[in-house]
Amino acid sequence: MLLALSVGVALFCALQCVALATATRHAVVAARDLDAGLVIATGDVEMVEIPDHDALRHALGRPDDAVGLVTQTRIEKGDVLLITDVGELPQVPEHHTVIDVRLGLGQHSFPIGTVVELRSAQACADDARASPEGCVVSSHAVVMAQPRLDDTGSTVTQMAMSAVEALQVLGAQEHGTLIAARGAS
């Protein structure tokens, strides 16, 4: 009986030594499913302690490292965030382009990564969609940068959108003012 107790204590001690010898690290994980192009907020991520491994050398170590960055791909709840999963700018989707969009005077800027709908006061032509609030020339434009002055002194904002919508926007802004409305699909 004493032998069995001694073996049990020795086994327990050995397991404790192994457990204590396992290196861990802090890593940032998604607190919920995060779609690509999302600007990460404090509640979107959390920190966990996980076993250390070489595969995690590019994992973000603090939630503050992720907040304000833009997801480059879809990230599932509980996934570790790697530096390649986030960036300063949203990824430009396939078959999309980035153009300078000239918005109306007094239009407030939107945070990078915001999806907006672009509307024109002009009558709709071609593939544009009529709306009570104006002609929709882009139903899904992503803000890629803060507004800046172009070579002519006009304020422009870089936005990503499909090539078809980019052509509509370029044509519409030559004939009148465009506005951006947040919360578009």
Order of alpha helices (4+ residues) and beta strands (2+ residues): alpha-beta-beta-alpha-beta-beta-beta-beta-beta-beta-beta-alpha-beta
